[in-house]
Amino acid sequence: MAVSFLLGPLSHVVAPPTAARLLPQTCGPSVRAHSLRFSLLLQKNRVALRVLRVIKASQLTQDELTMGSDCAVAQLRAQFIQVLRSRRSPDVPLRVEPAKPVANPMYQENPPPTFSEAMESCPKADIENLKDLLVEENLYLHTEASEQGRLPVLVLSLKESSRSKRPAIVFLHSTHKCKEWLRPLLEAYASRGYIAVAVDSRYHGERASSLTTYRDALVSSWKKGNTMPFIFDTVWDLIKLADYLTQQRDDIDFTRIGITGESLGGWLNKYWICLVMIASNFEHVLVMIVSNCGETNYWSSRTAGMHAWFAAFADTRYFVVAPIIGVQGFRWAIDSDKWQGRVDSIKAVFEVACADLGKSEIDKEVVEKVWDRIAPGLASQFDAPYSVPTIAPRPLLILNGADDPRCPLSGLDIPLSKAQKAYEEAGCSDNLKLVAEPGVGHRMTPSMVVQASDWFDRFLK
């Protein structure tokens, strides 16, 4: 039987401008919603002076001040944006370019993957000739002035006679895969009335040129320190994607945008939420993360669930969050000597670092130095104990394997304890839930996919 915990929002998280509309479905009965809204408004005034005191130090944006973020959260998000911008090519105006369907998707696996039982298990509407009724769009978004600044996007939706605005979900693939791998999920969600969006992460899919592109990018990041291919660079793309979805499409309800990741994709979601909250005035976005079903390739099914967690941390536009096998404590893993499972998923960069540091084998010092170099703050100020609680009061479902060596449950004790307190203080305890599937390691199961799907339908439909 699955282990289950309930958790909900942080006292210092402030509702966005449309809280009056969104809170009733976030926190249950309308009386509770109005109570929460009132307390948040009071809190907004209470923290205003404290926020002003840290403007100079943390370079807060006007958007954050308007939304009344608490000092600690505002500083944390500002710090993350500073890190993210520290290795950027020159910014460019968002530009959309038409693209063609990908005939031969690039998988950095040999042999390439062919089937995932978990993704095929996603609930689908019973529609005759579904594929004939799907509308497919392929495009590129230019997110910065660099070779990797062109973001490939795939969109699937169901043909409808009406032009009513629909919820949207963004999907992120796992390590070494690409957006085309996610087609079963896109089709399933599109059949149920969602606009399903998938992108290629940095150094993957159309942004890769060989079987070692991503590995080489990680090693280069360690050597030069001028890029952040592990999570952070793709977070920047997701912010630009959010701009496109909310500003340039009239078929999407921007209060119901979701994001999900398969393994690698899950981490991005957490960071995206923090960043976009500062970068824009839009509000809630749904976040879902799905991991790779199998263990056939050593690099697969490693980090996507974390993308959802980090995007939710970065951007309050993500209204519902459901990371699958992706939430872990990086600092805890180092201190508890439980880092091996995660390190093995991208081992090449750690092996190079080990040699550069003059060590005979990878140890916790090597691990810490690599994280600090390729993803600054990942094992410190942006780690789970600090970022997970900031998702409150938005619905958060964490789906893990009880025996997952890459995301050990013991590493979640402190993050979940803090998150539970945050959700309880916000009066939304039912919006936080952890399910640990017994006997399951680091793999996404059909049950996880179904539970995540139900979670999204519950809060987005």
Secondary structure, DSSP 8 states (H G I E B T S, - for coil): --EEEEE---TT----TTHHHHHHHHHSSHHHHHHHHHHHHHHHHHHHHHHHHTHHHHT--HHHHHHT--HHHHHHHHHHHHHHHTT-------EEEE----SS---SSSS-----HHHHTS-----TTHHHHEEEEEEEEE-SSSGGGEEEEEEEEE--SS---EEEEEEE--TT--GGGGHHHHHHHHHTT-EEEEE--TTSGGG--STTHHHHHHHHHHHH----TTTHHHHHHHHHHHHHHHHS-SSEEEEEEEEEEBTTHHHHHHHHHHHHHHH-S---EEEE-B--S--SSTTSSSSHHHHHHHHHHH-TTEEEEE-BS----HHHHHHTT--HHHHHHTHHHHHHHHHHTT-SS--HHHHHHHHHHHSTTTTTTTSHHHHGGGGTTS-EEEEEETT-SSS-GGGGHHHHHHHHHHHHHTT-GGGEEEEEETT--S---HHHHHHHHHHHHHHH-
